């Protein structure tokens, strides 16, 4: 083997390693080890045979995971892969958990996976499923798509779990008794961050907002939270630069942030257009928080407490990637159905809806406390993680924030503040 052949082989190995590390963050050695473990488990399953129900199946709960194909957005960074399977593995693992209990209670669960293509009409495809008699839906859709379904499809006799949109309007003026929300709302995310900043005594903010409608919606939540917790926003600016920041950030960011005295730079940039380029480039040396820097989220790869490590490892063995907030929300949604069906003892939608908003409902969700749904707007009450890129910083609600019902209700819109009026 000559020098050039050896060099070519080494180059190929390096490229493969780099691709795996960048997209899945697993080395070739890691992948081979996981493959070996999976093969051993498959052999063990074959020896045990297919798991059987210990008693006769009483009924089957059919659940639809409904999502839509998306156009691939312009690449802002080569470090993060574009995922086309978010939610899928969360549903898969959650259904396995439901069946673990269901095999002893006689409750079977089946999931139908539906992805609407770019050419298909989302509303008509959803209507077809409702007309076929499906009652339980876990949907990975945007705010406007959910509103379309709500306005054009009769959903009063079905149950929908929103696992993506954090929009406050879906929990407020556009709320519906049939739509339950798993992700934290913008208000919850804002309050969780603000509580921590108050604890750190970082009370003078410089707020930078993107031009997207979602950026403005989160910024409004941040401003309301700042008012609630007596935070002073020293300056608010809109980021409307169109240049490629990978080449111009070192020049533009210092000028943009010059002339303001503040404790912390708070960013609202949902799509990640500019936020990642603010750290280490501001005129004054200040921490960055919000959608970049220190980020409030319902799930993060660095979360390890309360059994979360086991969940992280289980998910990675199945998917060969990190669990995302949407994956986690999908798992919570299907587990909510399974837990409610187990406790109620039947799968009638009306009974399940009613049970989900009682004080008796709650599931362990790897956050140290049971999570449950708010009666007044169908939002999942839950702790919110505050994470940097490679470390878990804190968890809100912060110590000292009290509430007559649940400390978790110090995050987001409380009953007395809610604009949700169910028909």
C-alpha positions as CSV (number, residue, x, y, z in Angstrom):
1,X,0.0,0.0,0.0
2,X,1.6,3.3,-1.1
3,X,1.6,6.6,0.7
4,X,-1.2,8.1,-1.3
5,X,-3.5,5.1,-0.7
6,X,-2.8,5.3,3.0
7,X,-3.4,9.0,3.0
8,X,-6.7,8.6,1.2
9,X,-7.9,6.0,3.7
10,X,-7.0,8.1,6.6
11,X,-8.8,11.1,5.1
12,X,-12.0,9.1,4.5
13,X,-11.9,7.9,8.2
14,X,-11.4,11.4,9.3
15,X,-14.3,12.7,7.3
16,X,-16.6,9.9,8.5
17,X,-15.5,10.6,12.1
18,X,-16.1,14.3,11.6
19,X,-19.6,13.8,10.1
20,X,-20.6,11.5,13.0
21,X,-19.3,13.9,15.6
22,X,-20.9,17.0,14.1
23,X,-24.3,15.5,13.4
24,X,-24.7,12.9,16.1
25,X,-21.8,13.7,18.5
26,X,-20.9,10.0,18.7
27,X,-17.4,8.7,17.7
28,X,-17.1,5.6,15.5
29,X,-16.1,3.7,18.7
30,X,-19.3,4.9,20.4
31,X,-21.4,3.9,17.5
32,X,-19.9,0.4,17.3
33,X,-20.3,-0.1,21.0
34,X,-24.0,0.9,20.8
35,X,-24.5,-1.3,17.8
36,X,-23.0,-4.2,19.8
37,X,-25.3,-3.5,22.8
38,X,-28.3,-3.3,20.5
39,X,-27.5,-6.6,18.9
40,X,-27.1,-8.3,22.3
41,X,-30.5,-6.9,23.4
42,X,-32.1,-8.1,20.2
43,X,-30.8,-11.6,20.9
44,X,-32.2,-11.5,24.4
45,X,-35.6,-10.4,23.1
46,X,-35.6,-13.3,20.7
47,X,-34.8,-15.7,23.5
48,X,-37.6,-14.3,25.7
49,X,-40.0,-14.2,22.8
50,X,-42.6,-11.5,22.2
51,X,-44.0,-9.9,25.4
52,X,-47.6,-11.1,25.9
53,X,-50.5,-9.6,27.7
54,X,-50.9,-11.2,31.1
55,X,-54.7,-10.8,30.8
56,X,-57.2,-10.5,28.0
57,X,-57.0,-7.2,26.1
58,X,-60.0,-5.1,27.2
59,X,-59.6,-2.3,24.7
60,X,-57.1,-0.6,22.4
61,X,-56.3,3.1,22.4
62,X,-55.3,4.3,19.0
63,X,-53.1,7.5,18.9
64,X,-52.1,9.5,15.9
65,X,-48.7,11.3,15.8
66,X,-49.4,14.0,13.2
67,X,-46.7,16.2,11.8
68,X,-45.8,18.0,8.6
69,X,-42.9,17.9,6.2
70,X,-40.9,21.1,6.3
71,X,-38.7,22.9,3.8
72,X,-35.1,22.8,4.8
73,X,-34.2,26.4,6.0
74,X,-30.9,28.1,5.0
75,X,-28.0,26.7,6.8
76,X,-26.9,29.0,9.6
77,X,-24.3,26.6,11.1
78,X,-22.8,23.4,9.9
79,X,-22.6,22.2,13.5
80,X,-26.3,21.4,14.1
81,X,-28.0,18.8,12.0
82,X,-31.5,19.4,10.5
83,X,-33.7,16.8,12.1
84,X,-36.6,15.3,10.2
85,X,-37.6,12.8,12.9
86,X,-38.3,15.0,16.0
87,X,-41.0,13.6,18.2
88,X,-40.9,10.1,16.6
89,X,-38.6,8.5,19.1
90,X,-40.2,10.3,22.0
91,X,-43.5,8.7,20.9
92,X,-41.9,5.3,20.4
93,X,-40.4,5.2,23.9
94,X,-43.5,6.6,25.5
95,X,-45.7,4.0,23.9
96,X,-43.3,1.3,25.1
97,X,-43.8,2.7,28.6
98,X,-47.5,2.6,28.2
99,X,-47.5,-1.0,27.1
100,X,-45.4,-2.0,30.1
101,X,-48.3,-1.2,32.3
102,X,-50.9,-2.0,29.7
103,X,-49.8,-5.7,29.5
104,X,-50.9,-6.1,33.2
105,X,-54.2,-4.1,32.9
106,X,-55.3,-5.3,29.5
107,X,-54.9,-1.9,27.8
108,X,-53.3,-2.0,24.4
109,X,-51.9,1.1,22.6
110,X,-51.2,1.5,18.9
111,X,-49.7,4.6,17.2
112,X,-50.3,5.7,13.7
113,X,-47.5,8.0,12.3
114,X,-48.8,10.6,9.8
115,X,-46.5,13.1,8.1
116,X,-48.2,15.5,5.7
117,X,-46.1,16.2,2.6
118,X,-45.4,19.6,1.2
119,X,-47.8,18.9,-1.6
120,X,-50.7,17.8,0.6
121,X,-53.3,19.9,2.4
122,X,-52.8,19.7,6.1
123,X,-56.4,20.5,7.1
124,X,-58.0,18.0,4.7
125,X,-55.5,15.2,5.9
126,X,-56.4,15.9,9.5
127,X,-60.1,15.9,8.7
128,X,-59.8,12.5,7.1
129,X,-58.3,11.0,10.3
130,X,-61.0,12.5,12.4
131,X,-63.7,11.1,10.0
132,X,-62.1,7.7,10.3
133,X,-62.7,7.8,14.0
134,X,-59.3,8.6,15.5
135,X,-59.7,10.4,18.8
136,X,-56.2,11.0,20.2
137,X,-53.8,13.2,18.4
138,X,-50.2,14.3,19.3
139,X,-49.4,17.1,16.9
140,X,-46.0,18.6,15.9
141,X,-47.3,21.8,14.3
142,X,-46.8,25.5,14.3
143,X,-49.2,28.1,15.9
144,X,-51.0,29.1,12.7
145,X,-51.4,25.5,11.7
146,X,-53.0,24.6,15.0
147,X,-55.3,27.6,14.7
148,X,-56.4,26.5,11.2
149,X,-57.3,23.1,12.6
150,X,-59.1,24.6,15.5
151,X,-61.2,26.9,13.3
152,X,-62.0,24.4,10.4
153,X,-62.2,21.0,12.1
154,X,-64.8,20.0,14.7
155,X,-62.4,19.0,17.6
156,X,-64.7,19.1,20.6
157,X,-64.9,15.3,20.6
158,X,-61.2,14.6,20.2
159,X,-58.1,15.3,22.3
160,X,-55.1,17.1,20.8
161,X,-51.6,17.5,22.5
162,X,-49.5,20.4,21.2
163,X,-45.9,19.4,21.4
164,X,-44.1,22.3,19.7
165,X,-45.7,25.7,19.8
166,X,-45.0,27.8,22.9
167,X,-47.4,30.6,21.8
168,X,-49.1,32.4,24.6
169,X,-52.2,33.1,22.4
170,X,-52.9,29.3,22.2
171,X,-53.1,29.3,26.0
172,X,-55.0,32.6,26.1
173,X,-57.6,34.1,23.7
174,X,-57.2,31.2,21.3
175,X,-57.4,28.4,23.8
176,X,-59.6,25.3,23.4
177,X,-60.8,22.7,25.9
178,X,-59.6,19.9,23.5
179,X,-56.0,21.2,23.1
180,X,-53.5,20.4,25.8
181,X,-50.1,22.1,25.7
182,X,-46.9,20.2,26.7
183,X,-44.1,22.7,25.9
184,X,-43.7,25.6,28.3
185,X,-45.4,28.8,27.0
186,X,-43.4,31.9,26.2
187,X,-44.6,33.3,29.5
188,X,-43.3,30.3,31.4
189,X,-39.9,30.5,29.7
190,X,-39.7,34.2,30.3
191,X,-40.6,33.9,34.0
192,X,-38.2,31.0,34.6
193,X,-35.3,33.1,33.2
194,X,-36.4,36.3,35.0
195,X,-36.5,34.6,38.4
196,X,-32.9,33.4,38.0
197,X,-31.8,36.9,36.9
198,X,-33.5,38.5,39.9
199,X,-31.7,35.9,42.1
200,X,-28.4,37.0,40.5
201,X,-29.3,40.7,40.9
202,X,-29.0,41.3,37.2
203,X,-31.9,43.7,37.1
204,X,-30.8,46.1,34.3
205,X,-31.5,44.5,30.9
206,X,-30.6,45.3,27.3
207,X,-33.2,43.6,25.2
208,X,-32.4,42.6,21.6
209,X,-35.3,41.4,19.4
210,X,-35.3,39.7,16.0
211,X,-37.6,40.7,13.2
212,X,-39.6,37.4,13.1
213,X,-43.1,37.3,14.6
214,X,-42.0,34.6,17.1
215,X,-39.2,36.8,18.2
216,X,-41.6,39.6,19.0
217,X,-44.0,37.3,20.8
218,X,-41.3,36.0,23.1
219,X,-40.0,39.6,23.6
220,X,-43.5,40.6,24.7
221,X,-43.4,37.7,27.3
222,X,-40.0,38.9,28.5
223,X,-41.3,42.5,28.9
224,X,-44.3,41.3,30.9
225,X,-42.1,39.2,33.0
226,X,-39.7,42.1,33.6
227,X,-42.6,44.2,34.7
228,X,-43.9,41.5,37.1
229,X,-40.5,41.0,38.8
230,X,-39.6,44.8,38.8
231,X,-36.8,44.5,36.2
232,X,-35.7,47.6,34.3
233,X,-35.2,47.3,30.6
234,X,-32.6,50.0,29.9
235,X,-32.7,49.6,26.2
236,X,-34.6,47.6,23.5
237,X,-33.3,47.3,20.0
238,X,-34.5,45.5,16.9
239,X,-31.9,43.4,15.0
240,X,-32.6,44.0,11.3
241,X,-29.2,43.5,9.7
242,X,-29.2,41.4,6.6
243,X,-25.5,40.7,6.3
244,X,-23.8,37.3,6.9
245,X,-22.7,37.5,10.6
246,X,-20.2,34.7,10.1
247,X,-18.1,37.4,8.4
248,X,-19.2,40.7,9.9
249,X,-20.1,40.0,13.5
250,X,-16.8,41.2,14.9
251,X,-17.5,44.6,13.4
252,X,-21.2,45.0,13.7
253,X,-22.0,43.6,17.2
254,X,-19.8,46.0,19.2
255,X,-21.2,49.0,17.4
256,X,-24.8,47.7,17.8
257,X,-24.4,47.2,21.6
258,X,-22.4,50.4,22.3
259,X,-23.7,53.2,24.5
260,X,-25.9,51.3,27.0
261,X,-25.2,50.4,30.6
262,X,-26.7,47.1,31.6
263,X,-26.2,43.9,33.6
264,X,-27.2,41.3,31.0
265,X,-28.0,41.1,27.3
266,X,-31.4,39.4,26.8
267,X,-32.0,38.0,23.3
268,X,-35.1,37.0,21.5
269,X,-34.0,35.2,18.4
270,X,-36.1,32.0,18.0
271,X,-34.6,30.9,14.6
272,X,-31.0,31.6,15.6
273,X,-30.4,34.2,13.0
274,X,-28.0,36.4,15.0
275,X,-28.1,35.4,18.7
276,X,-25.1,33.0,18.6
277,X,-22.9,35.8,17.3
278,X,-23.5,38.2,20.3
279,X,-21.4,36.4,23.0
280,X,-17.9,37.7,23.4
281,X,-18.4,40.5,20.8
282,X,-20.5,43.0,22.8
283,X,-19.0,46.4,23.5
284,X,-19.3,45.8,27.3
285,X,-18.4,42.3,28.7
286,X,-21.8,41.0,29.7
287,X,-23.6,37.6,29.9
288,X,-26.0,36.7,27.1
289,X,-29.4,35.0,28.0
290,X,-32.7,34.2,26.3
291,X,-32.8,32.2,23.1
292,X,-29.0,32.0,23.1
293,X,-26.4,31.8,25.9
294,X,-28.3,30.8,29.1
295,X,-31.5,29.3,27.6
296,X,-34.8,28.3,29.4
297,X,-36.1,25.0,28.1
298,X,-38.2,22.0,29.0
299,X,-35.4,19.5,28.2
300,X,-31.6,19.7,27.6
301,X,-28.9,17.1,26.9
302,X,-27.0,18.2,30.0
303,X,-29.9,17.4,32.3
304,X,-29.0,14.4,34.5
305,X,-31.0,14.6,37.8
306,X,-34.0,12.4,38.9
307,X,-33.3,9.6,36.4
308,X,-32.9,11.9,33.4
309,X,-29.5,10.2,32.6
310,X,-31.2,6.9,32.1
311,X,-33.8,8.5,29.9
312,X,-31.0,10.3,27.9
313,X,-29.1,7.0,27.4
314,X,-32.2,5.1,26.5
315,X,-33.2,7.7,23.9
316,X,-29.7,7.8,22.4
317,X,-29.5,4.1,22.1
318,X,-32.7,4.2,20.1
319,X,-32.1,7.3,17.9
320,X,-28.3,7.7,17.9
321,X,-28.8,11.4,18.7
322,X,-29.7,13.7,21.6
323,X,-33.2,14.1,22.9
324,X,-34.7,17.5,21.9
325,X,-37.4,19.5,23.7
326,X,-39.9,18.4,21.1
327,X,-38.9,14.7,21.6
328,X,-39.4,15.1,25.3
329,X,-42.8,16.8,24.8
330,X,-43.9,13.9,22.6
331,X,-42.9,11.5,25.3
332,X,-44.8,13.4,28.0
333,X,-47.9,13.7,25.7
334,X,-48.2,9.9,25.1
335,X,-47.4,9.1,28.7
336,X,-50.2,11.5,29.7
337,X,-52.6,9.5,27.7
338,X,-51.3,6.2,29.0
339,X,-51.4,7.3,32.7
340,X,-54.9,8.7,32.4
341,X,-56.3,5.6,30.7
342,X,-54.7,3.4,33.4
343,X,-56.2,5.5,36.2
344,X,-59.6,5.9,34.7
345,X,-59.8,2.3,33.4
346,X,-61.3,3.2,30.1
347,X,-60.4,5.3,27.0
348,X,-63.4,7.5,26.5
349,X,-62.1,10.9,25.4
350,X,-64.5,12.9,27.6
351,X,-63.5,11.0,30.7
352,X,-59.8,11.3,29.9
353,X,-60.1,15.1,29.3
354,X,-61.8,15.5,32.6
355,X,-59.3,13.4,34.5
356,X,-56.2,15.2,33.0
357,X,-57.2,18.5,34.7
358,X,-58.0,17.0,38.1
359,X,-55.6,17.1,41.1
360,X,-55.4,13.3,40.9
361,X,-53.4,13.4,37.6
362,X,-49.7,13.5,37.5
363,X,-46.7,11.8,35.9
364,X,-43.1,11.5,36.8
365,X,-41.2,13.3,34.1
366,X,-37.5,13.3,35.2
367,X,-37.8,16.7,36.9
368,X,-38.1,15.8,40.6
369,X,-41.8,16.5,40.9
370,X,-44.9,15.2,39.2
371,X,-46.1,17.3,36.2
372,X,-49.8,18.1,35.7
373,X,-52.1,20.2,33.6
374,X,-53.6,23.6,34.5
375,X,-57.4,23.6,34.5
376,X,-57.7,27.2,33.3
377,X,-55.7,26.9,30.0
378,X,-54.6,23.2,29.6
379,X,-50.9,24.0,30.0
380,X,-48.6,21.5,31.5
381,X,-47.2,22.9,34.8
382,X,-43.5,21.8,35.0
383,X,-40.1,22.9,36.2
384,X,-38.1,24.8,33.5
385,X,-34.4,24.0,32.9
386,X,-31.9,26.9,32.5
387,X,-29.0,25.5,30.5
388,X,-25.9,26.7,28.8
389,X,-24.5,24.9,25.8
390,X,-22.7,22.2,27.8
391,X,-23.9,22.6,31.4
392,X,-27.1,22.7,33.4
393,X,-27.0,26.0,35.3
394,X,-30.3,26.1,37.3
395,X,-33.9,25.0,37.4
396,X,-36.9,27.3,37.9
397,X,-39.0,28.0,39.9
398,X,-36.2,29.4,42.0
399,X,-36.2,29.0,45.7
400,X,-38.4,31.5,47.6
401,X,-41.1,31.9,45.0
402,X,-44.3,30.7,46.6
403,X,-47.9,30.0,45.4
404,X,-51.0,28.9,47.2
405,X,-51.6,25.9,44.9
406,X,-48.2,25.0,43.4
407,X,-44.8,26.7,43.2
408,X,-44.8,25.7,39.5
409,X,-47.6,28.1,39.0
410,X,-45.2,31.0,39.6
411,X,-44.1,30.4,36.1
412,X,-46.4,31.7,33.3
413,X,-50.0,32.9,33.4
414,X,-51.9,32.2,36.6
415,X,-55.6,31.5,36.8
416,X,-56.5,35.1,37.8
417,X,-54.4,36.5,34.9
418,X,-55.7,34.1,32.2
419,X,-57.5,35.5,29.2
420,X,-58.6,31.9,28.2
421,X,-62.4,31.7,28.0
422,X,-63.5,28.2,27.1
423,X,-66.7,27.9,25.1
